[in-house]
Amino acid sequence: MEYLKKGQPQEEGATRQIRDAVSEILSAVEKEGIAAVRRYSEKFDGWNPQSFVVSEEEIRRAEESVEDELKEHIEFAKEQVQNFARLQRETLTDFEKQTLPGVVLGQKQIPVNAVGSYTPSGQYPMFASSIMTVAVAKVAGVKRVVAIAAPHRGEDGKPYGIYEPMLYTMASCGADQILCLGGVQALAAVAFGMEEVEPVDMIVGAGNAYVAEAKRQLFGEVGIDLLAGPTEIAIIADETAEPHLLAADLLGQAEHGPTSPAVLITTSREVGEETIREVDRWLEGDWPTKRMAGEAWRNHGEVILCESDEEMVKVSDEIAPEHLEVQTRDPEWFLERLTNYGSLFLGEHSTVAYSDKAIGTNHVLPTNRAARYTGGLWVGKFTKTVTYQKVSEEGTRQVAPAAAAISDGELMYGHALTCRIRQERAKQSPKPPL
């Protein structure tokens, strides 16, 4: 393997300064409640309304402000995401089976009771993320979803509330309560509870390094979906790929931020070198987010030349990218062999942007090589697969001897006792006739 372009190594996701700052905020909100929430919201966002809970009147105003055409597109995206979540939900089954005479085992899928859904609204007001986290939670059966976003700033730089299309999306996806509150203090508020907001059981959604660190520190107090760093894209391409399109896809994802990796893995030197030139041509143009995308490409863009398709698979699985496009002669060959990715995009017509916004699959995905051991957010993340047992006297005759002996072997004599008491009772009880 040869690097036609090599990026800088990624820095540590959370510095000590970030960890300490997050810890301070979480501790203050846990101890002081709403007073600390107000203090930090004022400090970081200049936002300290009478209530952080968005009113029905504010939701109605947001709905009126969103153009009908955009509403139709939001509705389309919501329907696709909900439909895919329902299809996933059908794969989660309850069952009950007799595994031994007198032993019945089963499992149930129980939705989480309350979820906090955080939607990032800093550099970009990403209201599509509300669909991924609110609508999917509702399909799972979550009873209470608290949607959260920081106040959006107007042209004068002053905060005025949640970005109207985002607020409309949250409400239309079924959020039970909406908070206009940002950052670490927002996650702390829903994790510990405050005034009008009851604590939630789980927090989901992407955010900046402070939000990711807050989720890490809150894990255990609440559940989380995953820890997400800067977004990533990798593309596997052979000599049939179009460099102009490859360059567009790499830069399209790189516009998320200056630390977003964008990697091309190819068996064609010509395609690799021409893609680098195409990126430069794109960056010579005049488009609004080229500065952000250009910085990410210069610092973290890579082009890796491989000798074979098998080597491309190996390199890609080692990178374990969040988003992985395959633009080759035979994408199905790679579908059968790739193992580490957050979401896979097969063929030149499949782009990350479709999944990010409207196609139906969830865009909250693992980064920083976490795709080696987890997938992204899906309807199953909002449910708990729990088990249960039903045991009769005959079941005790089957299981008690082994359970008691293993307990003795582990020096857990209290466990053994509970088995043997039941075993003796079962011995004294007459066996039912055959």
LOKOLFI-174991 format. One record per residue (C-alpha): residue number from 1; residue in three letters; chain; x, y, z negated. Coordinates in Angstrom, 2 decimals. Layout:
N
(NUM,"ALA","A",(X,Y,Z))
...
//
This chain:
434
(1,"MET","A",(0.00,0.00,0.00))
(2,"GLU","A",(1.21,3.51,0.90))
(3,"TYR","A",(0.00,6.92,-0.23))
(4,"LEU","A",(-0.57,9.32,2.66))
(5,"LYS","A",(-1.66,11.80,-0.04))
(6,"LYS","A",(-1.30,11.32,-3.78))
(7,"GLY","A",(-3.19,13.23,-6.45))
(8,"GLN","A",(-2.12,14.34,-9.89))
(9,"PRO","A",(-2.86,12.01,-12.81))
(10,"GLN","A",(-6.05,12.78,-14.68))
(11,"GLU","A",(-5.65,14.50,-18.02))
(12,"GLU","A",(-7.08,13.05,-21.22))
(13,"GLY","A",(-10.86,13.35,-21.20))
(14,"ALA","A",(-11.14,15.07,-24.58))
(15,"THR","A",(-8.30,17.02,-26.13))
(16,"ARG","A",(-7.86,17.31,-29.86))
(17,"GLN","A",(-9.22,20.84,-29.61))
(18,"ILE","A",(-12.44,19.55,-28.00))
(19,"ARG","A",(-12.77,16.72,-30.51))
(20,"ASP","A",(-12.31,19.05,-33.47))
(21,"ALA","A",(-14.71,21.66,-32.11))
(22,"VAL","A",(-17.40,19.06,-31.47))
(23,"SER","A",(-16.92,17.51,-34.90))
(24,"GLU","A",(-17.33,20.91,-36.55))
(25,"ILE","A",(-20.59,21.64,-34.73))
(26,"LEU","A",(-22.09,18.22,-35.40))
(27,"SER","A",(-21.22,18.39,-39.08))
(28,"ALA","A",(-22.66,21.89,-39.42))
(29,"VAL","A",(-25.96,20.97,-37.72))
(30,"GLU","A",(-26.30,17.82,-39.82))
(31,"LYS","A",(-25.83,19.81,-43.03))
(32,"GLU","A",(-27.52,23.13,-42.19))
(33,"GLY","A",(-30.11,22.17,-39.58))
(34,"ILE","A",(-31.74,24.94,-37.57))
(35,"ALA","A",(-29.53,27.66,-39.04))
(36,"ALA","A",(-26.43,26.07,-37.52))
(37,"VAL","A",(-28.25,25.39,-34.24))
(38,"ARG","A",(-29.14,29.07,-33.98))
(39,"ARG","A",(-25.62,30.18,-34.87))
(40,"TYR","A",(-23.94,28.08,-32.21))
(41,"SER","A",(-26.58,28.77,-29.56))
(42,"GLU","A",(-26.07,32.49,-30.10))
(43,"LYS","A",(-22.29,32.09,-30.03))
(44,"PHE","A",(-22.00,29.99,-26.87))
(45,"ASP","A",(-25.10,30.91,-24.85))
(46,"GLY","A",(-26.26,34.23,-26.28))
(47,"TRP","A",(-29.58,32.46,-26.83))
(48,"ASN","A",(-31.62,32.65,-30.04))
(49,"PRO","A",(-35.36,32.64,-29.28))
(50,"GLN","A",(-38.12,32.42,-31.84))
(51,"SER","A",(-38.50,28.76,-30.88))
(52,"PHE","A",(-36.23,26.54,-28.79))
(53,"VAL","A",(-39.26,24.42,-27.84))
(54,"VAL","A",(-40.59,25.44,-24.42))
(55,"SER","A",(-44.26,26.40,-24.51))
(56,"GLU","A",(-47.01,25.23,-22.18))
(57,"GLU","A",(-47.28,28.79,-20.90))
(58,"GLU","A",(-43.61,28.80,-19.90))
(59,"ILE","A",(-44.09,25.47,-18.11))
(60,"ARG","A",(-47.09,26.87,-16.19))
(61,"ARG","A",(-45.10,29.94,-15.15))
(62,"ALA","A",(-42.28,27.72,-13.91))
(63,"GLU","A",(-44.73,25.60,-11.93))
(64,"GLU","A",(-46.19,28.71,-10.29))
(65,"SER","A",(-42.73,30.01,-9.39))
(66,"VAL","A",(-41.57,26.86,-7.56))
(67,"GLU","A",(-42.42,26.83,-3.87))
(68,"ASP","A",(-44.80,24.14,-2.65))
(69,"GLU","A",(-42.27,22.72,-0.20))
(70,"LEU","A",(-39.71,22.15,-2.96))
(71,"LYS","A",(-42.42,20.63,-5.15))
(72,"GLU","A",(-43.17,18.13,-2.39))
(73,"HIS","A",(-39.51,17.15,-2.15))
(74,"ILE","A",(-39.24,16.79,-5.93))
(75,"GLU","A",(-42.35,14.62,-5.88))
(76,"PHE","A",(-40.83,12.45,-3.14))
(77,"ALA","A",(-37.61,11.98,-5.10))
(78,"LYS","A",(-39.55,11.23,-8.29))
(79,"GLU","A",(-41.63,8.58,-6.54))
(80,"GLN","A",(-38.51,6.87,-5.16))
(81,"VAL","A",(-36.77,6.83,-8.54))
(82,"GLN","A",(-39.89,5.60,-10.34))
(83,"ASN","A",(-40.49,2.89,-7.75))
(84,"PHE","A",(-36.94,1.55,-8.01))
(85,"ALA","A",(-37.16,1.65,-11.82))
(86,"ARG","A",(-40.40,-0.36,-11.67))
(87,"LEU","A",(-38.71,-2.94,-9.45))
(88,"GLN","A",(-35.88,-3.18,-11.96))
(89,"ARG","A",(-38.36,-3.44,-14.83))
(90,"GLU","A",(-39.90,-6.50,-13.16))
(91,"THR","A",(-36.56,-8.30,-13.53))
(92,"LEU","A",(-36.75,-7.92,-17.33))
(93,"THR","A",(-38.97,-10.74,-18.45))
(94,"ASP","A",(-40.47,-11.89,-21.72))
(95,"PHE","A",(-40.49,-15.63,-22.29))
(96,"GLU","A",(-41.17,-18.26,-24.93))
(97,"LYS","A",(-39.92,-21.85,-24.61))
(98,"GLN","A",(-39.68,-24.97,-26.76))
(99,"THR","A",(-35.97,-25.83,-26.80))
(100,"LEU","A",(-36.15,-28.73,-29.29))
(101,"PRO","A",(-39.06,-30.56,-30.90))
(102,"GLY","A",(-40.48,-28.05,-33.36))
(103,"VAL","A",(-38.27,-25.16,-32.17))
(104,"VAL","A",(-39.70,-22.37,-30.04))
(105,"LEU","A",(-37.45,-19.51,-28.97))
(106,"GLY","A",(-38.43,-16.36,-27.14))
(107,"GLN","A",(-37.43,-12.91,-26.07))
(108,"LYS","A",(-39.28,-9.62,-25.68))
(109,"GLN","A",(-38.46,-6.36,-23.96))
(110,"ILE","A",(-39.24,-3.47,-26.31))
(111,"PRO","A",(-38.80,0.14,-25.15))
(112,"VAL","A",(-36.78,2.55,-27.26))
(113,"ASN","A",(-39.22,4.76,-29.17))
(114,"ALA","A",(-37.65,8.20,-28.64))
(115,"VAL","A",(-35.05,9.47,-26.16))
(116,"GLY","A",(-33.28,12.80,-25.74))
(117,"SER","A",(-32.63,13.56,-22.06))
(118,"TYR","A",(-29.89,16.13,-21.42))
(119,"THR","A",(-29.75,17.82,-18.01))
(120,"PRO","A",(-26.58,19.75,-17.11))
(121,"SER","A",(-27.18,23.33,-16.05))
(122,"GLY","A",(-23.80,25.02,-16.02))
(123,"GLN","A",(-22.06,25.47,-12.67))
(124,"TYR","A",(-25.04,23.85,-10.94))
(125,"PRO","A",(-28.60,23.52,-12.31))
(126,"MET","A",(-28.88,19.81,-11.51))
(127,"PHE","A",(-32.59,19.25,-11.90))
(128,"ALA","A",(-32.42,15.96,-10.00))
(129,"SER","A",(-30.78,14.61,-13.15))
(130,"SER","A",(-34.04,15.20,-15.02))
(131,"ILE","A",(-35.74,12.75,-12.68))
(132,"MET","A",(-33.09,10.11,-13.39))
(133,"THR","A",(-33.35,10.40,-17.17))
(134,"VAL","A",(-36.95,11.43,-17.89))
(135,"ALA","A",(-38.90,9.57,-15.21))
(136,"VAL","A",(-36.96,6.32,-15.66))
(137,"ALA","A",(-37.41,6.43,-19.44))
(138,"LYS","A",(-41.14,6.79,-18.95))
(139,"VAL","A",(-41.25,3.84,-16.54))
(140,"ALA","A",(-39.46,1.82,-19.24))
(141,"GLY","A",(-42.26,2.70,-21.66))
(142,"VAL","A",(-40.46,5.17,-23.94))
(143,"LYS","A",(-43.14,6.83,-26.07))
(144,"ARG","A",(-41.39,10.18,-26.65))
(145,"VAL","A",(-38.91,11.84,-24.31))
(146,"VAL","A",(-37.36,15.15,-25.33))
(147,"ALA","A",(-35.92,16.90,-22.26))
(148,"ILE","A",(-33.09,19.32,-23.00))
(149,"ALA","A",(-31.27,21.96,-20.95))
(150,"ALA","A",(-29.30,25.10,-21.66))
(151,"PRO","A",(-30.74,28.50,-20.74))
(152,"HIS","A",(-30.03,29.62,-17.18))
(153,"ARG","A",(-28.41,32.99,-16.61))
(154,"GLY","A",(-29.92,35.57,-14.29))
(155,"GLU","A",(-28.05,37.83,-11.91))
(156,"ASP","A",(-27.40,40.20,-14.80))
(157,"GLY","A",(-25.61,37.40,-16.66))
(158,"LYS","A",(-28.21,37.24,-19.43))
(159,"PRO","A",(-29.89,33.94,-20.43))
(160,"TYR","A",(-33.59,33.81,-19.72))
(161,"GLY","A",(-34.70,30.20,-20.22))
(162,"ILE","A",(-34.53,26.92,-18.34))
(163,"TYR","A",(-34.08,27.22,-14.56))
(164,"GLU","A",(-37.62,27.12,-13.17))
(165,"PRO","A",(-37.26,24.14,-10.77))
(166,"MET","A",(-35.59,22.20,-13.58))
(167,"LEU","A",(-38.33,23.01,-16.06))
(168,"TYR","A",(-40.98,22.06,-13.51))
(169,"THR","A",(-39.19,18.77,-12.81))
(170,"MET","A",(-38.88,17.89,-16.49))
(171,"ALA","A",(-42.58,18.50,-17.06))
(172,"SER","A",(-43.74,16.70,-13.91))
(173,"CYS","A",(-41.64,13.65,-14.83))
(174,"GLY","A",(-43.52,13.30,-18.10))
(175,"ALA","A",(-41.32,14.90,-20.76))
(176,"ASP","A",(-43.24,15.04,-24.03))
(177,"GLN","A",(-41.25,17.96,-25.39))
(178,"ILE","A",(-38.77,20.32,-23.72))
(179,"LEU","A",(-35.99,22.23,-25.48))
(180,"CYS","A",(-34.17,25.22,-24.06))
(181,"LEU","A",(-30.91,24.59,-25.85))
(182,"GLY","A",(-27.46,23.74,-24.56))
(183,"GLY","A",(-24.26,21.96,-25.38))
(184,"VAL","A",(-23.18,20.12,-28.51))
(185,"GLN","A",(-25.71,21.91,-30.71))
(186,"ALA","A",(-28.52,20.58,-28.50))
(187,"LEU","A",(-27.40,16.97,-28.85))
(188,"ALA","A",(-26.96,17.44,-32.60))
(189,"ALA","A",(-30.43,18.96,-32.91))
(190,"VAL","A",(-32.18,15.96,-31.34))
(191,"ALA","A",(-29.92,13.41,-33.03))
(192,"PHE","A",(-30.50,14.77,-36.54))
(193,"GLY","A",(-33.82,16.50,-35.94))
(194,"MET","A",(-34.76,20.13,-36.60))
(195,"GLU","A",(-37.99,21.94,-37.48))
(196,"GLU","A",(-40.38,21.09,-34.63))
(197,"VAL","A",(-38.20,18.28,-33.25))
(198,"GLU","A",(-38.15,14.78,-34.73))
(199,"PRO","A",(-34.87,12.83,-34.39))
(200,"VAL","A",(-34.52,10.63,-31.32))
(201,"ASP","A",(-33.10,7.12,-31.14))
(202,"MET","A",(-31.02,7.54,-27.99))
(203,"ILE","A",(-29.37,10.33,-25.96))
(204,"VAL","A",(-28.83,10.09,-22.21))
(205,"GLY","A",(-27.59,12.33,-19.42))
(206,"ALA","A",(-24.41,13.85,-18.07))
(207,"GLY","A",(-22.62,16.98,-19.24))
(208,"ASN","A",(-19.25,18.64,-19.62))
(209,"ALA","A",(-16.33,17.40,-21.72))
(210,"TYR","A",(-17.91,18.79,-24.91))
(211,"VAL","A",(-21.21,17.04,-24.25))
(212,"ALA","A",(-19.42,13.76,-23.49))
(213,"GLU","A",(-17.41,14.03,-26.69))
(214,"ALA","A",(-20.56,14.83,-28.69))
(215,"LYS","A",(-22.17,11.65,-27.35))
(216,"ARG","A",(-19.09,9.68,-28.33))
(217,"GLN","A",(-19.11,11.04,-31.88))
(218,"LEU","A",(-22.88,10.62,-32.24))
(219,"PHE","A",(-22.85,7.02,-31.06))
(220,"GLY","A",(-24.02,4.93,-33.99))
(221,"GLU","A",(-26.23,7.71,-35.32))
(222,"VAL","A",(-28.05,7.33,-32.00))
(223,"GLY","A",(-27.61,5.15,-28.95))
(224,"ILE","A",(-26.16,6.58,-25.75))
(225,"ASP","A",(-26.24,5.61,-22.10))
(226,"LEU","A",(-22.51,5.88,-21.32))
(227,"LEU","A",(-19.56,8.26,-21.58))
(228,"ALA","A",(-19.19,10.11,-18.29))
(229,"GLY","A",(-16.19,12.16,-17.23))
(230,"PRO","A",(-15.66,14.15,-14.02))
(231,"THR","A",(-17.56,12.64,-11.11))
(232,"GLU","A",(-15.64,10.47,-8.63))
(233,"ILE","A",(-15.88,9.25,-5.06))
(234,"ALA","A",(-13.89,6.63,-3.18))
(235,"ILE","A",(-14.41,5.61,0.42))
(236,"ILE","A",(-13.28,2.37,2.05))
(237,"ALA","A",(-12.79,2.91,5.79))
(238,"ASP","A",(-11.30,1.03,8.71))
(239,"GLU","A",(-10.42,2.19,12.23))
(240,"THR","A",(-14.13,2.46,13.17))
(241,"ALA","A",(-14.80,5.25,10.66))
(242,"GLU","A",(-15.25,8.88,11.73))
(243,"PRO","A",(-12.69,11.18,9.98))
(244,"HIS","A",(-14.93,14.24,10.31))
(245,"LEU","A",(-17.65,12.46,8.32))
(246,"LEU","A",(-15.16,10.98,5.82))
(247,"ALA","A",(-13.79,14.44,5.09))
(248,"ALA","A",(-17.28,15.86,4.60))
(249,"ASP","A",(-18.21,13.09,2.15))
(250,"LEU","A",(-15.00,13.50,0.16))
(251,"LEU","A",(-15.42,17.26,-0.16))
(252,"GLY","A",(-19.17,16.99,-0.74))
(253,"GLN","A",(-18.58,15.10,-3.97))
(254,"ALA","A",(-15.48,17.12,-4.88))
(255,"GLU","A",(-17.57,20.29,-5.12))
(256,"HIS","A",(-18.76,19.08,-8.54))
(257,"GLY","A",(-15.64,20.48,-10.14))
(258,"PRO","A",(-11.88,20.96,-9.94))
(259,"THR","A",(-11.09,17.70,-11.75))
(260,"SER","A",(-13.21,15.41,-9.55))
(261,"PRO","A",(-11.15,12.65,-7.85))
(262,"ALA","A",(-11.82,11.98,-4.15))
(263,"VAL","A",(-10.06,8.94,-2.70))
(264,"LEU","A",(-9.91,7.45,0.80))
(265,"ILE","A",(-8.78,3.82,1.09))
(266,"THR","A",(-8.11,2.78,4.68))
(267,"THR","A",(-6.34,0.23,6.87))
(268,"SER","A",(-5.89,2.81,9.64))
(269,"ARG","A",(-3.00,5.29,9.45))
(270,"GLU","A",(-4.62,7.29,12.23))
(271,"VAL","A",(-7.93,7.55,10.34))
(272,"GLY","A",(-6.14,8.49,7.12))
(273,"GLU","A",(-4.00,11.21,8.66))
(274,"GLU","A",(-6.85,12.62,10.74))
(275,"THR","A",(-9.10,12.73,7.67))
(276,"ILE","A",(-6.51,14.85,5.86))
(277,"ARG","A",(-6.48,17.23,8.82))
(278,"GLU","A",(-10.29,17.29,8.89))
(279,"VAL","A",(-10.39,18.20,5.20))
(280,"ASP","A",(-8.08,21.12,5.93))
(281,"ARG","A",(-10.36,22.21,8.77))
(282,"TRP","A",(-13.39,22.07,6.50))
(283,"LEU","A",(-11.57,24.15,3.90))
(284,"GLU","A",(-10.70,26.78,6.51))
(285,"GLY","A",(-14.41,27.34,7.06))
(286,"ASP","A",(-16.74,29.60,5.15))
(287,"TRP","A",(-19.07,27.72,2.80))
(288,"PRO","A",(-20.10,28.61,-0.74))
(289,"THR","A",(-18.47,25.83,-2.77))
(290,"LYS","A",(-15.27,25.32,-0.77))
(291,"ARG","A",(-13.07,26.83,-3.49))
(292,"MET","A",(-14.21,24.28,-6.05))
(293,"ALA","A",(-14.00,21.38,-3.60))
(294,"GLY","A",(-10.64,22.53,-2.30))
(295,"GLU","A",(-9.10,22.68,-5.76))
(296,"ALA","A",(-10.34,19.18,-6.55))
(297,"TRP","A",(-8.96,17.85,-3.26))
(298,"ARG","A",(-5.56,19.51,-3.67))
(299,"ASN","A",(-5.11,18.25,-7.22))
(300,"HIS","A",(-6.94,14.92,-7.22))
(301,"GLY","A",(-7.49,13.92,-3.61))
(302,"GLU","A",(-5.78,10.74,-2.42))
(303,"VAL","A",(-5.44,8.80,0.81))
(304,"ILE","A",(-4.22,5.23,0.40))
(305,"LEU","A",(-3.10,3.12,3.35))
(306,"CYS","A",(-3.61,-0.64,2.95))
(307,"GLU","A",(-2.48,-3.58,5.07))
(308,"SER","A",(-5.77,-5.51,5.08))
(309,"ASP","A",(-9.41,-5.53,4.08))
(310,"GLU","A",(-8.48,-7.79,1.15))
(311,"GLU","A",(-5.99,-5.22,-0.09))
(312,"MET","A",(-8.61,-2.46,0.19))
(313,"VAL","A",(-10.90,-4.53,-2.05))
(314,"LYS","A",(-8.10,-5.03,-4.56))
(315,"VAL","A",(-7.18,-1.33,-4.63))
(316,"SER","A",(-10.81,-0.25,-4.91))
(317,"ASP","A",(-11.54,-2.67,-7.75))
(318,"GLU","A",(-8.50,-1.35,-9.60))
(319,"ILE","A",(-9.74,2.23,-9.22))
(320,"ALA","A",(-13.30,1.18,-10.20))
(321,"PRO","A",(-14.87,4.37,-8.84))
(322,"GLU","A",(-18.17,5.87,-9.88))
(323,"HIS","A",(-19.37,6.21,-6.26))
(324,"LEU","A",(-18.00,3.92,-3.55))
(325,"GLU","A",(-18.80,4.35,0.14))
(326,"VAL","A",(-17.97,1.64,2.69))
(327,"GLN","A",(-17.63,2.86,6.26))
(328,"THR","A",(-16.29,-0.18,8.11))
(329,"ARG","A",(-17.13,-2.54,10.93))
(330,"ASP","A",(-18.70,-5.04,8.51))
(331,"PRO","A",(-19.90,-3.42,5.26))
(332,"GLU","A",(-21.63,-6.65,4.17))
(333,"TRP","A",(-18.23,-8.35,3.90))
(334,"PHE","A",(-17.27,-5.80,1.24))
(335,"LEU","A",(-20.63,-6.08,-0.55))
(336,"GLU","A",(-19.90,-9.76,-1.15))
(337,"ARG","A",(-16.39,-9.16,-2.53))
(338,"LEU","A",(-16.27,-5.85,-4.40))
(339,"THR","A",(-16.84,-6.08,-8.16))
(340,"ASN","A",(-15.99,-2.72,-9.77))
(341,"TYR","A",(-18.08,0.34,-8.88))
(342,"GLY","A",(-20.89,2.42,-10.32))
(343,"SER","A",(-22.98,2.48,-7.15))
(344,"LEU","A",(-22.20,1.24,-3.64))
(345,"PHE","A",(-23.05,3.03,-0.38))
(346,"LEU","A",(-22.90,0.77,2.68))
(347,"GLY","A",(-22.55,2.07,6.22))
(348,"GLU","A",(-21.95,5.52,7.66))
(349,"HIS","A",(-25.58,6.58,7.15))
(350,"SER","A",(-25.38,5.97,3.39))
(351,"THR","A",(-24.05,8.97,1.47))
(352,"VAL","A",(-23.61,9.68,-2.24))
(353,"ALA","A",(-25.90,12.69,-1.92))
(354,"TYR","A",(-28.88,10.45,-1.13))
(355,"SER","A",(-28.49,8.64,-4.44))
(356,"ASP","A",(-27.64,11.81,-6.34))
(357,"LYS","A",(-30.88,13.46,-5.31))
(358,"ALA","A",(-33.66,11.38,-3.83))
(359,"ILE","A",(-33.21,7.78,-2.66))
(360,"GLY","A",(-34.26,6.01,-5.86))
(361,"THR","A",(-31.14,4.56,-7.49))
(362,"ASN","A",(-29.92,6.32,-10.62))
(363,"HIS","A",(-27.07,8.81,-10.42))
(364,"VAL","A",(-25.94,8.59,-14.06))
(365,"LEU","A",(-22.97,6.28,-13.50))
(366,"PRO","A",(-19.73,5.11,-15.17))
(367,"THR","A",(-16.51,7.07,-14.58))
(368,"ASN","A",(-12.88,6.76,-15.73))
(369,"ARG","A",(-12.74,3.08,-14.65))
(370,"ALA","A",(-15.66,2.15,-16.93))
(371,"ALA","A",(-17.24,0.43,-13.91))
(372,"ARG","A",(-14.96,-2.49,-14.79))
(373,"TYR","A",(-17.33,-3.39,-17.63))
(374,"THR","A",(-20.62,-1.53,-17.24))
(375,"GLY","A",(-23.13,-0.35,-14.71))
(376,"GLY","A",(-24.94,2.97,-14.78))
(377,"LEU","A",(-28.17,4.17,-16.31))
(378,"TRP","A",(-31.18,2.04,-15.37))
(379,"VAL","A",(-34.57,1.18,-16.74))
(380,"GLY","A",(-33.06,-1.63,-18.84))
(381,"LYS","A",(-30.96,0.87,-20.82))
(382,"PHE","A",(-34.18,2.21,-22.30))
(383,"THR","A",(-35.33,-1.19,-23.50))
(384,"LYS","A",(-34.12,-3.58,-26.18))
(385,"THR","A",(-34.03,-7.27,-25.38))
(386,"VAL","A",(-34.94,-8.84,-28.72))
(387,"THR","A",(-35.30,-12.48,-29.66))
(388,"TYR","A",(-37.53,-14.44,-32.01))
(389,"GLN","A",(-37.86,-18.00,-33.34))
(390,"LYS","A",(-40.75,-20.21,-34.41))
(391,"VAL","A",(-39.68,-23.30,-36.37))
(392,"SER","A",(-41.79,-26.17,-37.70))
(393,"GLU","A",(-40.81,-28.93,-40.15))
(394,"GLU","A",(-39.72,-31.04,-37.18))
(395,"GLY","A",(-37.60,-28.14,-36.01))
(396,"THR","A",(-35.93,-27.98,-39.41))
(397,"ARG","A",(-35.11,-31.70,-39.17))
(398,"GLN","A",(-33.42,-30.94,-35.84))
(399,"VAL","A",(-31.44,-27.84,-36.77))
(400,"ALA","A",(-30.83,-27.79,-40.54))
(401,"PRO","A",(-28.04,-30.41,-40.71))
(402,"ALA","A",(-25.83,-28.59,-38.20))
(403,"ALA","A",(-26.57,-25.13,-39.61))
(404,"ALA","A",(-25.84,-26.27,-43.18))
(405,"ALA","A",(-22.60,-28.04,-42.23))
(406,"ILE","A",(-21.31,-25.05,-40.29))
(407,"SER","A",(-22.21,-22.77,-43.20))
(408,"ASP","A",(-20.25,-25.03,-45.58))
(409,"GLY","A",(-17.32,-24.98,-43.18))
(410,"GLU","A",(-17.36,-21.19,-43.21))
(411,"LEU","A",(-17.55,-21.19,-47.04))
(412,"MET","A",(-20.96,-19.50,-46.82))
(413,"TYR","A",(-22.70,-21.67,-49.40))
(414,"GLY","A",(-25.72,-19.38,-49.76))
(415,"HIS","A",(-26.46,-19.83,-46.08))
(416,"ALA","A",(-26.12,-23.59,-46.48))
(417,"LEU","A",(-28.50,-23.56,-49.41))
(418,"THR","A",(-31.29,-21.89,-47.43))
(419,"CYS","A",(-30.94,-24.61,-44.79))
(420,"ARG","A",(-30.90,-27.53,-47.24))
(421,"ILE","A",(-33.92,-26.31,-49.21))
(422,"ARG","A",(-35.94,-26.46,-46.01))
(423,"GLN","A",(-34.33,-29.75,-45.03))
(424,"GLU","A",(-35.42,-31.35,-48.31))
(425,"ARG","A",(-38.94,-30.03,-47.93))
(426,"ALA","A",(-39.10,-31.43,-44.42))
(427,"LYS","A",(-37.93,-34.84,-45.69))
(428,"GLN","A",(-40.69,-34.91,-48.31))
(429,"SER","A",(-43.36,-33.98,-45.79))
(430,"PRO","A",(-44.87,-36.93,-43.90))
(431,"LYS","A",(-44.00,-36.98,-40.23))
(432,"PRO","A",(-46.98,-36.54,-37.94))
(433,"PRO","A",(-48.06,-39.72,-36.13))
(434,"LEU","A",(-46.77,-40.24,-32.61))
//
